[in-house]
Amino acid sequence: MPRISESHLEEVKRYLDFQLGKIETLKRLVLEKGYSWVNFPEPKKGKVYAVDGSRMIKRLSGAIIYAVSSVAIGEDLLQWHEIGLVSPYKHVDERIRLHMETLESRIGAMTRDIKGADLILMDGTLSGSIARPPAYINGTSKELYEGNKIDFLDTLRAFLELLEGEWERWKEELEKGALINHSTIIARRENLFEYLKERTLDPSFIGEIEQDPTHRENLVIFLEYVEYLHALDKLLGGQVAFIAKTFYTDDVVRSATADKEEHALMPDVPILDAISKERGYFPFEYHRNEKGIKWSLPEPIKKLQREGYLRNIAELFKKEPAGAITPAYVRFVNGGVVYLMETLNLDEELLGLILGVSEDEYVIPLEYAHHSVVIKKQEFDTYVDSIVNALVGEDERYLSFLRYGREPLE
């Protein structure tokens, strides 16, 4: 890049000076609202495992190949790796992200059962996982559900029962070898539709979907989302805390400046720094909109929850997630980075367990999990090339699907 342009520097400086001019006023309003940093309790020893995930994608000429991984690390290391191939049909990036988060929740929940963990730490936020379903989900399920509510719900029940059976097998496999290294996404199984026909009241409903490529893909996409919810529901069955490194929440500032002339668009972190730079935690509540409802779930999922499925997520939504999720900002050392933490029950025991495995500015198991799970691009590209070469060597017709558009540039 060229040397720094003076005009670019001035533009950034103007923005920062404008924001800095509001700090003292906003700090006063936040303190008047009763917000403050709170001292940490004493560290506590316990079995704490941290979970993180990673994904990598390569877009080929007729398909998209990707890798997703999740690890849980504490006293031991547990791993879950998968390679997938999807058609470039729709919502690919979101579906791959959901696949990764499904594996994260699965390995977190199973680690609690297998290792007897007192606390599972997750990278990221719970609100981002549960409160905002992928934008495509409602549209994907709408036609199938509204066209035939009874049979669509019957299909979802059969699918959840299938997941329950697989769950126990996966847990046994993970406990035996500390590693799962094969495809486990049930929604894409070749025999899925045969299974559903055998276990639903009206097999013709599944048959009709199977014959229509669009309906078939839409059902598969929705069932992938159900797999994700099933795994998350298992994870929420025990003590879990989510810690996010990157966030732009402004709920404290919005709460303190509501209906005031000083209302400002400012993230919370600069104000938290102005109040205090000492270690500690800063509890707050998420902002609710005028109707008191910030988040929701697709209607078929709500119906299943009323029948007793996905109980832990259902309990969360009984309170409405903006009230059920307990957020707090945390800083582990004086002058350190501020992180966003979300739990379902913020108390001294949970904080003590986290402090027992924190060092310097971050939480040791989460740092180890991050470094352990990263999928390196060069290694992934080499792996994909090996797969492509093996397939093309078997049948040259595969090549039309497996060419890489950027080949001439590399």
C-alpha positions as CSV (number, residue, x, y, z in Angstrom):
1,M,0.0,0.0,0.0
2,P,1.1,3.6,-0.5
3,R,2.2,5.7,2.5
4,I,-0.5,7.1,4.8
5,S,-2.5,9.8,3.2
6,E,-2.8,13.0,5.3
7,S,-6.5,13.3,4.3
8,H,-7.2,9.8,5.4
9,L,-5.5,10.5,8.7
10,E,-7.6,13.6,9.2
11,E,-10.8,11.9,8.4
12,V,-10.2,9.2,11.1
13,K,-9.1,11.9,13.5
14,R,-12.3,13.9,13.0
15,Y,-14.4,10.9,13.7
16,L,-12.5,10.0,16.9
17,D,-12.5,13.6,18.2
18,F,-16.3,13.9,17.6
19,Q,-16.8,10.6,19.6
20,L,-14.4,11.7,22.4
21,G,-16.3,14.9,22.8
22,K,-19.3,12.9,24.0
23,I,-17.5,10.6,26.5
24,E,-17.8,12.7,29.7
25,T,-21.5,13.4,29.2
26,L,-22.3,9.7,28.4
27,K,-20.2,8.5,31.3
28,R,-22.2,10.7,33.7
29,L,-25.5,9.5,32.4
30,V,-24.4,5.9,32.7
31,L,-23.3,6.3,36.3
32,E,-26.5,8.1,37.1
33,K,-28.4,5.1,35.8
34,G,-26.7,3.0,38.5
35,Y,-24.3,1.0,36.3
36,S,-20.8,0.3,37.6
37,W,-17.9,-2.1,37.5
38,V,-18.1,-4.8,40.2
39,N,-15.1,-6.6,41.8
40,F,-14.5,-10.2,40.9
41,P,-15.0,-13.0,43.5
42,E,-12.1,-15.2,44.4
43,P,-11.0,-17.8,41.7
44,K,-12.4,-21.3,42.1
45,K,-10.9,-24.6,41.0
46,G,-13.1,-26.8,38.9
47,K,-13.3,-28.8,35.7
48,V,-13.6,-26.2,32.9
49,Y,-13.6,-27.0,29.2
50,A,-13.6,-24.5,26.4
51,V,-15.1,-25.0,22.9
52,D,-14.2,-23.2,19.7
53,G,-14.9,-23.9,16.0
54,S,-13.5,-23.2,12.6
55,R,-14.5,-23.5,9.0
56,M,-12.9,-23.2,5.5
57,I,-14.6,-23.0,2.1
58,K,-13.5,-23.6,-1.5
59,R,-15.8,-22.8,-4.3
60,L,-15.4,-25.1,-7.2
61,S,-17.1,-24.9,-10.6
62,G,-20.0,-27.2,-9.8
63,A,-20.0,-27.6,-6.1
64,I,-18.7,-26.0,-2.8
65,I,-16.4,-28.1,-0.7
66,Y,-15.8,-27.1,2.9
67,A,-14.3,-28.2,6.2
68,V,-15.7,-27.6,9.7
69,S,-14.1,-28.4,13.0
70,S,-14.8,-28.0,16.7
71,V,-12.7,-28.8,19.7
72,A,-13.2,-29.0,23.4
73,I,-10.1,-28.5,25.6
74,G,-9.6,-28.7,29.3
75,E,-7.8,-31.6,31.1
76,D,-8.1,-33.4,27.7
77,L,-8.7,-32.6,24.1
78,L,-11.8,-33.8,22.2
79,Q,-12.1,-33.1,18.4
80,W,-14.9,-33.2,15.8
81,H,-13.9,-32.7,12.1
82,E,-16.1,-32.9,9.0
83,I,-15.7,-32.4,5.2
84,G,-18.8,-31.5,3.3
85,L,-19.9,-30.9,-0.2
86,V,-22.9,-28.7,-1.0
87,S,-24.6,-27.6,-4.2
88,P,-24.2,-23.8,-4.8
89,Y,-28.0,-23.6,-4.5
90,K,-28.7,-21.0,-1.9
91,H,-27.7,-19.8,1.6
92,V,-24.5,-21.7,1.4
93,D,-22.4,-19.5,3.7
94,E,-25.0,-19.4,6.4
95,R,-25.5,-23.2,6.2
96,I,-21.8,-23.9,6.6
97,R,-21.7,-21.5,9.6
98,L,-24.6,-23.3,11.1
99,H,-22.9,-26.7,10.5
100,M,-19.9,-25.4,12.5
101,E,-22.0,-24.1,15.3
102,T,-23.9,-27.4,15.5
103,L,-20.6,-29.2,16.0
104,E,-19.6,-26.7,18.7
105,S,-22.8,-27.2,20.6
106,R,-22.6,-31.0,20.2
107,I,-19.0,-31.3,21.5
108,G,-19.7,-28.9,24.3
109,A,-22.7,-30.8,25.6
110,M,-21.1,-34.2,25.2
111,T,-17.9,-33.0,26.9
112,R,-20.0,-32.1,29.9
113,D,-21.4,-35.6,30.1
114,I,-18.2,-37.5,29.2
115,K,-15.7,-35.5,31.3
116,G,-18.0,-34.3,34.1
117,A,-17.2,-30.7,33.3
118,D,-18.4,-28.1,35.8
119,L,-18.5,-25.4,33.2
120,I,-18.4,-25.2,29.4
121,L,-17.0,-22.0,27.9
122,M,-18.0,-21.1,24.4
123,D,-16.4,-18.7,22.0
124,G,-19.0,-16.1,20.7
125,T,-22.4,-15.2,22.0
126,L,-25.5,-17.1,23.0
127,S,-27.8,-14.3,21.8
128,G,-26.2,-14.5,18.3
129,S,-26.8,-18.3,18.3
130,I,-30.4,-18.5,19.6
131,A,-32.0,-15.1,19.1
132,R,-31.5,-14.5,15.4
133,P,-32.4,-17.5,13.2
134,P,-30.8,-17.4,9.8
135,A,-32.8,-15.0,7.7
136,Y,-33.7,-17.7,5.2
137,I,-35.3,-20.1,7.7
138,N,-38.8,-18.7,7.8
139,G,-39.1,-18.5,4.0
140,T,-37.7,-22.0,3.6
141,S,-40.3,-23.6,5.9
142,K,-43.3,-21.4,5.1
143,E,-44.7,-23.2,2.1
144,L,-44.1,-26.7,3.5
145,Y,-45.6,-25.8,6.9
146,E,-48.5,-23.7,5.8
147,G,-49.4,-26.2,3.1
148,N,-49.7,-29.1,5.5
149,K,-49.1,-28.3,9.2
150,I,-49.9,-31.8,10.5
151,D,-47.6,-33.8,8.2
152,F,-44.8,-31.2,8.4
153,L,-44.8,-31.3,12.2
154,D,-45.0,-35.1,12.1
155,T,-41.8,-35.1,9.9
156,L,-40.0,-32.8,12.4
157,R,-41.0,-35.1,15.3
158,A,-39.6,-38.2,13.5
159,F,-36.4,-36.3,12.7
160,L,-35.9,-35.3,16.3
161,E,-36.3,-38.9,17.4
162,L,-33.7,-39.9,14.9
163,L,-31.3,-37.2,16.3
164,E,-31.8,-38.6,19.8
165,G,-30.8,-42.0,18.8
166,E,-27.7,-40.8,16.9
167,W,-26.7,-38.5,19.8
168,E,-26.0,-41.5,22.1
169,R,-23.9,-43.2,19.4
170,W,-21.9,-40.1,18.8
171,K,-21.3,-39.7,22.5
172,E,-20.0,-43.3,22.8
173,E,-17.7,-42.7,19.8
174,L,-16.3,-39.5,21.2
175,E,-15.8,-41.0,24.7
176,K,-14.0,-44.0,23.2
177,G,-11.6,-42.2,20.9
178,A,-11.8,-38.5,21.7
179,L,-12.3,-37.9,18.0
180,I,-15.1,-37.9,15.4
181,N,-13.9,-37.6,11.8
182,H,-16.8,-38.4,9.5
183,S,-19.9,-36.7,8.3
184,T,-22.7,-36.5,10.9
185,I,-25.2,-34.1,9.4
186,I,-28.3,-36.2,9.4
187,A,-30.4,-33.9,7.2
188,R,-28.1,-34.7,4.2
189,R,-28.1,-38.5,4.7
190,E,-28.8,-40.4,1.5
191,N,-31.4,-42.6,3.2
192,L,-33.1,-39.7,5.2
193,F,-36.3,-39.7,3.1
194,E,-36.7,-43.5,3.4
195,Y,-36.3,-43.2,7.1
196,L,-38.9,-40.4,7.3
197,K,-41.4,-42.4,5.2
198,E,-41.2,-45.3,7.6
199,R,-41.8,-43.2,10.7
200,T,-44.4,-40.6,9.7
201,L,-48.1,-41.0,9.6
202,D,-48.4,-40.1,5.9
203,P,-45.5,-41.3,3.8
204,S,-47.0,-39.7,0.7
205,F,-46.2,-36.2,2.1
206,I,-42.5,-37.1,2.2
207,G,-42.8,-38.7,-1.2
208,E,-44.2,-35.6,-2.8
209,I,-41.4,-33.5,-1.3
210,E,-38.8,-35.9,-2.5
211,Q,-40.0,-35.6,-6.1
212,D,-39.9,-31.8,-6.1
213,P,-36.2,-30.6,-6.1
214,T,-37.0,-27.2,-4.6
215,H,-39.2,-28.7,-1.8
216,R,-36.6,-31.4,-1.2
217,E,-33.8,-28.9,-0.8
218,N,-35.9,-26.6,1.4
219,L,-36.8,-29.4,3.7
220,V,-33.1,-30.4,4.0
221,I,-32.1,-26.8,4.8
222,F,-34.8,-26.6,7.5
223,L,-33.8,-29.9,9.0
224,E,-30.2,-28.7,9.2
225,Y,-31.5,-25.8,11.3
226,V,-33.4,-28.3,13.5
227,E,-30.1,-30.2,14.0
228,Y,-28.5,-27.0,15.2
229,L,-31.3,-26.3,17.7
230,H,-31.2,-29.9,19.0
231,A,-27.5,-29.6,19.7
232,L,-27.8,-26.1,21.3
233,D,-30.7,-27.4,23.4
234,K,-28.4,-30.2,24.7
235,L,-25.7,-27.6,25.5
236,L,-28.1,-25.4,27.5
237,G,-28.8,-28.4,29.8
238,G,-25.9,-27.5,32.0
239,Q,-23.7,-24.6,33.1
240,V,-22.3,-22.7,30.1
241,A,-20.8,-19.3,29.5
242,F,-20.3,-17.6,26.2
243,I,-17.4,-15.1,25.9
244,A,-17.1,-12.9,22.8
245,K,-14.0,-11.0,21.6
246,T,-15.7,-8.9,18.9
247,F,-19.0,-7.1,19.5
248,Y,-20.6,-3.7,19.1
249,T,-23.3,-3.7,21.7
250,D,-24.6,-0.3,22.9
251,D,-27.3,-1.4,25.4
252,V,-25.8,0.5,28.3
253,V,-25.5,3.7,26.4
254,R,-29.0,3.3,24.9
255,S,-30.5,2.7,28.4
256,A,-28.8,5.7,29.9
257,T,-29.7,8.1,27.1
258,A,-33.2,7.0,26.4
259,D,-35.5,10.1,26.0
260,K,-32.6,12.5,26.6
261,E,-31.1,15.1,24.3
262,E,-27.7,13.5,24.8
263,H,-28.9,10.4,23.0
264,A,-25.9,9.2,21.0
265,L,-24.8,6.4,18.7
266,M,-21.8,5.0,20.7
267,P,-20.7,1.5,21.5
268,D,-20.5,0.7,25.2
269,V,-16.8,-0.1,25.5
270,P,-15.4,3.4,25.3
271,I,-17.7,4.5,28.1
272,L,-16.8,1.5,30.2
273,D,-13.1,2.4,29.8
274,A,-13.9,6.0,30.8
275,I,-15.6,4.8,34.0
276,S,-12.8,2.5,35.1
277,K,-9.8,0.6,33.7
278,E,-9.7,-1.9,36.6
279,R,-10.4,-5.6,36.3
280,G,-13.9,-6.7,37.1
281,Y,-17.3,-7.3,35.6
282,F,-20.1,-4.9,34.5
283,P,-23.6,-6.5,34.5
284,F,-26.3,-5.0,32.4
285,E,-29.5,-6.0,30.6
286,Y,-30.2,-6.2,26.9
287,H,-32.4,-3.5,25.4
288,R,-35.9,-4.4,24.5
289,N,-37.9,-2.9,21.7
290,E,-41.3,-1.1,22.1
291,K,-43.2,-4.4,22.1
292,G,-40.9,-6.0,24.6
293,I,-39.9,-8.8,22.1
294,K,-36.5,-8.7,20.6
295,W,-36.2,-12.2,19.2
296,S,-38.3,-15.1,18.1
297,L,-38.3,-18.6,16.6
298,P,-40.0,-20.1,13.5
299,E,-43.7,-21.1,14.1
300,P,-43.1,-24.9,13.6
301,I,-40.4,-24.8,16.3
302,K,-42.7,-23.0,18.7
303,K,-45.4,-25.6,18.1
304,L,-43.0,-28.4,18.9
305,Q,-41.8,-26.7,22.0
306,R,-45.4,-26.5,23.3
307,E,-45.4,-30.3,22.9
308,G,-42.3,-30.7,25.0
309,Y,-39.5,-30.8,22.5
310,L,-36.4,-28.7,22.8
311,R,-37.2,-28.0,26.5
312,N,-34.1,-25.9,27.4
313,I,-34.6,-23.5,24.5
314,A,-38.3,-23.4,25.3
315,E,-37.5,-22.4,28.9
316,L,-35.3,-19.6,27.5
317,F,-38.1,-18.2,25.4
318,K,-40.6,-18.4,28.2
319,K,-38.8,-15.4,29.7
320,E,-38.0,-14.0,26.2
321,P,-34.3,-14.2,25.5
322,A,-33.6,-10.5,26.1
323,G,-34.5,-11.2,29.8
324,A,-33.3,-14.8,30.1
325,I,-29.8,-14.2,28.9
326,T,-27.7,-12.5,31.5
327,P,-24.9,-10.3,29.8
328,A,-21.9,-8.7,31.5
329,Y,-18.8,-7.0,30.3
330,V,-15.6,-8.5,31.8
331,R,-12.0,-7.4,32.0
332,F,-9.5,-9.9,33.5
333,V,-6.6,-7.5,34.2
334,N,-6.3,-3.8,34.9
335,G,-6.2,-1.8,31.7
336,G,-7.0,-5.0,29.7
337,V,-9.4,-5.7,26.8
338,V,-13.1,-5.7,27.6
339,Y,-15.0,-8.9,26.6
340,L,-18.7,-9.6,26.4
341,M,-19.9,-12.6,28.5
342,E,-23.4,-14.2,28.3
343,T,-24.7,-16.7,30.7
344,L,-28.1,-18.0,31.9
345,N,-27.1,-17.6,35.6
346,L,-24.4,-15.1,36.4
347,D,-23.2,-15.8,40.0
348,E,-20.0,-15.9,42.0
349,E,-19.5,-19.7,41.5
350,L,-19.5,-19.3,37.7
351,L,-17.3,-16.2,37.8
352,G,-14.9,-18.0,40.2
353,L,-14.6,-21.0,37.8
354,I,-13.8,-18.7,34.9
355,L,-11.2,-16.8,37.0
356,G,-9.7,-20.1,38.0
357,V,-8.6,-20.7,34.4
358,S,-7.9,-17.1,33.3
359,E,-4.4,-15.6,33.0
360,D,-3.3,-12.2,31.9
361,E,-6.0,-10.8,29.6
362,Y,-7.9,-13.9,28.5
363,V,-9.1,-17.4,29.5
364,I,-6.5,-20.1,29.0
365,P,-8.7,-22.9,27.7
366,L,-10.4,-20.6,25.2
367,E,-7.0,-19.5,23.9
368,Y,-5.9,-23.1,23.6
369,A,-9.1,-24.1,21.9
370,H,-8.7,-21.3,19.3
371,H,-5.2,-22.3,18.4
372,S,-6.1,-26.0,18.3
373,V,-9.1,-25.7,16.0
374,V,-7.9,-23.2,13.3
375,I,-8.1,-24.7,9.8
376,K,-5.1,-23.4,7.9
377,K,-5.9,-22.4,4.3
378,Q,-2.8,-24.0,2.8
379,E,-3.5,-27.3,4.5
380,F,-7.1,-27.2,3.5
381,D,-6.2,-26.4,-0.1
382,T,-3.8,-29.2,-0.2
383,Y,-6.4,-31.6,1.2
384,V,-9.0,-30.5,-1.3
385,D,-6.5,-30.9,-4.2
386,S,-5.8,-34.5,-3.0
387,I,-9.6,-35.2,-2.9
388,V,-10.1,-33.7,-6.4
389,N,-7.1,-35.6,-7.9
390,A,-8.3,-38.9,-6.4
391,L,-11.8,-38.4,-7.8
392,V,-10.8,-37.3,-11.2
393,G,-8.4,-40.2,-11.4
394,E,-11.4,-42.5,-10.8
395,D,-13.7,-40.8,-13.3
396,E,-12.7,-37.8,-15.5
397,R,-16.4,-36.7,-15.7
398,Y,-16.1,-35.4,-12.1
399,L,-13.7,-32.7,-13.4
400,S,-16.5,-30.5,-14.7
401,F,-17.8,-30.1,-11.2
402,L,-14.4,-29.8,-9.5
403,R,-12.5,-27.2,-11.4
404,Y,-11.4,-24.1,-9.5
405,G,-12.1,-20.7,-11.1
406,R,-9.1,-19.0,-9.7
407,E,-6.6,-21.6,-11.0
408,P,-5.1,-19.3,-13.7
409,L,-4.4,-16.6,-11.0
410,E,-2.5,-18.9,-8.7
